[in-house]
Each structure stands twice: as C-alpha cells, then as structure tokens.
Amino acid sequence: MRTRLVVLSCCMAMAAMLAYAQDADYQMARVVAFERVPADVQHPEKADTYKISMRLGDTIYNCHANAPVAVFNDWTTGKEFPAKVNGKTLLVKNTDGQIIEMKILGKKTAK
C-alpha cells in the first residue's frame, strides 16, 4: 500500500512539472489596441476578423485574428493574456484556456 502511495505521488509530481513546463514559454502580453474589421459583402468568411495589437515585453505585435465574437467577449484595451510567438503567429491563451492563433502582420519596438 505504501509503495502505491509513493508511485502515485511521483506521478502527480511529474504531471505538475510537465504542465508547468508547457506554460513556461508563455509571457503576459497586454492588449494595446483592439478593433473589429468591418464585414465585406464579397467575402462573408471574413466577417469575424479583428485587428489586435499586443505588447509582449518591449515589442508591439500588430496582428489579425479570425474567430467568433464569443472568443473576444472579454477582450479590452489594457487586459493581459498569456502569449508566445511561434514563427509568424502569436499564440494567446484566452481566459477559458482556449489558444487563439493570430497572424503577425508587423512588429515594432515600444518606446
């Protein structure tokens, strides 16, 4: 019985370390600007497009995201979310844990 308890404790500790390691790449990013792009009648698939600028460290990333309105319900200027850069995309964790992929259009150093 004691051996099972030790093994179970070790498994739980390893699972916690793996979960922490996955979140270690994420840094807090602040929403600098948030704007919904007007719908285009000729391209209805782009109806839910947003222009979002986020500050991650000393860099401001200008991005486009295409997601339903419900994803961005609680997004406002000044709010912070965990984010990381992955090549030409910015991966942002929403408050419900959902990862949103935003296409990076440009970046600049903050003053």
Secondary structure, DSSP 8 states (H G I E B T S, - for coil): -HHHHHHHHHHHHHHHHHHHHHHTT-EEEEEEEEEE---BTTBGGGTTEEEEEEEETTEEEEEEEE--GGGGTT--TT-EEEEEEETTEEEEE-TTS-EEEEEEEEEEE--
